[in-house]
Amino acid sequence: MLWVEYWRTALRDEELAAESIAAYDGWLQLVRDAVQGAVAAGLIAQPPDIDQVAQGACAIADGLGIQIALHHPGITWDRASAITRAWLAAALDCPAISD
């Protein structure tokens, strides 16, 4: 809920918006680093567009996180995890991720 309120406030505050973008860029970098680590370990092939994977993964996490925060009856933590893993499995051509 804190993150949702943070974004809501950032919509009206330019300084907070800039900080929010920087924080989000940090999340994107964490995902990029995780994917690069998996590539380096030989677990997955290098994706054609790592930025697209990172942005997609963060967008899915954000969208599902909002639904969880709103107590959407069809979205549990387990369901959100399964959806995210299925998307990553497809995006990274690694079916084992969804297991």
C-alpha positions as CSV (number, residue, x, y, z in Angstrom):
1,M,0.0,0.0,0.0
2,L,2.9,2.3,0.8
3,W,4.2,2.0,-2.8
4,V,0.8,2.8,-4.2
5,E,0.5,5.9,-2.1
6,Y,4.0,6.9,-3.1
7,W,3.1,6.7,-6.8
8,R,-0.1,8.6,-6.2
9,T,1.8,11.4,-4.5
10,A,4.5,11.4,-7.2
11,L,1.9,12.1,-9.8
12,R,1.5,15.6,-8.3
13,D,5.1,16.2,-7.1
14,E,7.8,16.6,-9.7
15,E,10.7,16.0,-7.2
16,L,9.1,12.8,-5.9
17,A,8.3,11.8,-9.5
18,A,12.0,12.1,-10.4
19,E,12.9,10.0,-7.3
20,S,10.3,7.5,-8.2
21,I,11.7,7.1,-11.7
22,A,15.2,6.6,-10.2
23,A,13.8,4.0,-7.8
24,Y,12.1,2.2,-10.6
25,D,15.3,2.2,-12.7
26,G,16.9,0.5,-9.7
27,W,14.3,-2.3,-9.8
28,L,14.8,-2.6,-13.6
29,Q,18.6,-3.0,-13.0
30,L,18.0,-5.7,-10.4
31,V,16.0,-7.7,-12.9
32,R,18.6,-7.1,-15.6
33,D,21.4,-8.3,-13.2
34,A,19.4,-11.4,-12.3
35,V,18.8,-12.3,-16.0
36,Q,22.5,-11.6,-16.8
37,G,23.5,-13.8,-13.8
38,A,21.3,-16.6,-15.1
39,V,22.9,-16.2,-18.6
40,A,26.4,-16.3,-17.1
41,A,25.6,-19.4,-15.1
42,G,24.4,-21.1,-18.3
43,L,20.8,-21.5,-17.0
44,I,19.2,-19.5,-19.8
45,A,20.2,-18.1,-23.2
46,Q,20.8,-14.4,-23.6
47,P,17.4,-12.8,-24.4
48,P,17.3,-10.7,-27.5
49,D,16.1,-7.6,-25.5
50,I,17.0,-7.7,-21.8
51,D,15.4,-4.3,-21.2
52,Q,12.1,-5.6,-22.6
53,V,12.3,-8.6,-20.2
54,A,13.1,-6.3,-17.2
55,Q,10.4,-3.8,-18.0
56,G,7.8,-6.6,-18.6
57,A,8.7,-8.3,-15.4
58,C,8.4,-5.1,-13.4
59,A,5.2,-4.2,-15.1
60,I,3.7,-7.6,-14.2
61,A,4.8,-7.3,-10.6
62,D,3.4,-3.8,-10.3
63,G,0.0,-4.8,-11.8
64,L,-0.3,-7.9,-9.7
65,G,0.9,-6.1,-6.6
66,I,-1.9,-3.5,-7.0
67,Q,-4.5,-6.2,-7.4
68,I,-3.2,-7.9,-4.2
69,A,-3.2,-4.6,-2.4
70,L,-6.8,-4.1,-3.4
71,H,-7.6,-7.6,-2.2
72,H,-8.9,-8.8,-5.6
73,P,-10.5,-12.1,-4.9
74,G,-8.9,-13.9,-7.9
75,I,-5.4,-12.8,-7.2
76,T,-3.5,-14.4,-4.3
77,W,0.2,-14.3,-3.7
78,D,0.4,-17.9,-5.1
79,R,-1.6,-17.0,-8.2
80,A,0.6,-13.8,-8.8
81,S,3.7,-15.9,-8.4
82,A,2.4,-18.5,-11.0
83,I,1.5,-15.7,-13.5
84,T,4.8,-14.0,-13.1
85,R,6.8,-17.3,-13.4
86,A,4.7,-18.3,-16.5
87,W,5.4,-15.0,-18.2
88,L,9.2,-15.2,-17.4
89,A,9.3,-18.8,-18.6
90,A,7.9,-17.6,-22.0
91,A,9.9,-14.4,-22.2
92,L,13.2,-16.2,-21.4
93,D,12.3,-19.4,-23.3
94,C,12.9,-21.4,-20.1
95,P,9.9,-23.6,-19.2
96,A,11.6,-24.7,-16.0
97,I,10.9,-21.3,-14.5
98,S,7.2,-22.0,-14.4
99,D,7.7,-25.3,-12.4
